[in-house]
Amino acid sequence: MKTRLILLTSCAIAIAPLSALRAEKEPEAPVPVTVIPATPPPQAPKVENQSLYGPSGSTIVPAEQARALIDRFKDAYAKMGNPRMLFFINRELVDTSSGRSLAAARRNSKRRIP
């Protein structure tokens, strides 16, 4: 019992000066903050014979047709009693680095059947 008391007392005496040094420590200087001014958006280059290729504002399926399809699905799904759905992805057929399907590439490969 006495050894514990002596050990705790010696630890307290050893730690006391450290806490006093920590209290006397000067506060650090604040971190400098730099504000970057906003740059205007880049303007499109002015070229006379330039065409835009890619998706335009139109969609493949009109909004009314998509909404009608979704409504038909909801009605049919409710009539079936809201069954659970399971989606299975065959990971052997998907290239994880590019996301492209490898089904066509593997279809022509020759395999040995065990």
C-alpha positions as CSV (number, residue, x, y, z in Angstrom):
1,M,0.0,0.0,0.0
2,K,2.8,2.3,0.9
3,T,4.6,1.6,-2.4
4,R,1.5,2.7,-4.4
5,L,1.3,5.9,-2.4
6,I,5.0,6.6,-3.0
7,L,4.7,5.8,-6.7
8,L,1.6,8.0,-7.2
9,T,3.2,10.9,-5.3
10,S,6.4,10.7,-7.3
11,C,4.4,10.6,-10.6
12,A,2.4,13.6,-9.5
13,I,5.6,15.5,-8.6
14,A,7.1,14.6,-11.9
15,I,4.0,15.7,-13.9
16,A,3.4,19.0,-12.1
17,P,6.3,21.0,-13.7
18,L,5.2,19.7,-17.2
19,S,1.7,21.1,-16.8
20,A,3.2,24.4,-15.5
21,L,5.4,24.6,-18.7
22,R,2.4,23.9,-20.9
23,A,0.4,26.8,-19.2
24,E,3.3,29.2,-19.8
25,K,3.5,28.4,-23.5
26,E,2.8,31.3,-25.8
27,P,-0.1,31.0,-28.2
28,E,0.7,30.2,-31.8
29,A,0.3,32.8,-34.5
30,P,-2.9,32.4,-36.5
31,V,-2.8,30.6,-39.8
32,P,-2.7,33.0,-42.8
33,V,-5.8,32.9,-44.9
34,T,-5.6,33.8,-48.6
35,V,-8.8,34.7,-50.5
36,I,-8.7,33.9,-54.2
37,P,-10.8,36.2,-56.3
38,A,-13.5,34.5,-58.4
39,T,-12.6,34.2,-62.0
40,P,-15.2,34.8,-64.7
41,P,-16.4,31.6,-66.6
42,P,-14.5,30.9,-69.8
43,Q,-16.1,32.1,-72.9
44,A,-16.7,29.9,-75.9
45,P,-14.3,30.3,-78.7
46,K,-15.6,32.2,-81.7
47,V,-15.1,30.0,-84.7
48,E,-17.4,30.3,-87.8
49,N,-17.6,26.7,-89.0
50,Q,-17.9,24.9,-85.7
51,S,-20.6,22.3,-85.0
52,L,-21.6,20.9,-81.6
53,Y,-21.7,17.1,-81.5
54,G,-23.2,15.1,-78.7
55,P,-26.3,15.1,-76.6
56,S,-28.7,18.0,-77.2
57,G,-31.6,19.2,-75.2
58,S,-33.9,16.6,-76.7
59,T,-34.3,13.2,-75.1
60,I,-34.7,9.7,-76.6
61,V,-38.1,9.2,-75.0
62,P,-40.6,12.0,-74.7
63,A,-41.5,12.9,-71.1
64,E,-45.2,12.0,-71.6
65,Q,-44.3,8.5,-72.9
66,A,-41.9,7.9,-70.0
67,R,-44.5,9.0,-67.4
68,A,-47.1,6.7,-69.1
69,L,-44.7,3.8,-68.9
70,I,-43.9,4.4,-65.3
71,D,-47.6,4.6,-64.4
72,R,-48.3,1.3,-66.2
73,F,-45.5,-0.3,-64.4
74,K,-46.7,0.9,-61.0
75,D,-50.2,-0.4,-61.7
76,A,-48.9,-3.8,-62.8
77,Y,-46.5,-4.0,-59.9
78,A,-49.3,-3.3,-57.4
79,K,-51.6,-5.9,-59.0
80,M,-48.9,-8.5,-58.6
81,G,-48.7,-7.8,-54.9
82,N,-45.5,-5.8,-54.9
83,P,-43.1,-8.8,-55.3
84,R,-39.4,-8.5,-54.4
85,M,-36.9,-8.0,-57.2
86,L,-33.5,-9.5,-57.5
87,F,-30.8,-8.1,-59.8
88,F,-27.9,-10.3,-60.6
89,I,-24.7,-8.9,-62.1
90,N,-22.3,-11.5,-63.5
91,R,-19.0,-9.9,-62.4
92,E,-17.0,-12.0,-64.8
93,L,-18.6,-10.1,-67.7
94,V,-17.9,-6.6,-66.5
95,D,-14.6,-4.9,-66.6
96,T,-14.3,-3.0,-63.3
97,S,-11.7,-0.6,-64.5
98,S,-13.6,0.8,-67.5
99,G,-17.1,-0.4,-66.7
100,R,-17.6,-1.9,-70.2
101,S,-19.2,-5.2,-70.8
102,L,-16.9,-8.1,-71.7
103,A,-19.6,-10.4,-72.9
104,A,-18.8,-9.9,-76.6
105,A,-15.1,-10.4,-76.0
106,R,-15.5,-13.6,-74.1
107,R,-18.1,-15.0,-76.4
108,N,-15.5,-15.7,-79.1
109,S,-12.9,-17.2,-76.8
110,K,-12.3,-20.9,-76.7
111,R,-12.7,-22.6,-73.3
112,R,-11.9,-26.1,-72.2
113,I,-14.8,-27.9,-70.7
114,P,-13.7,-30.0,-67.7
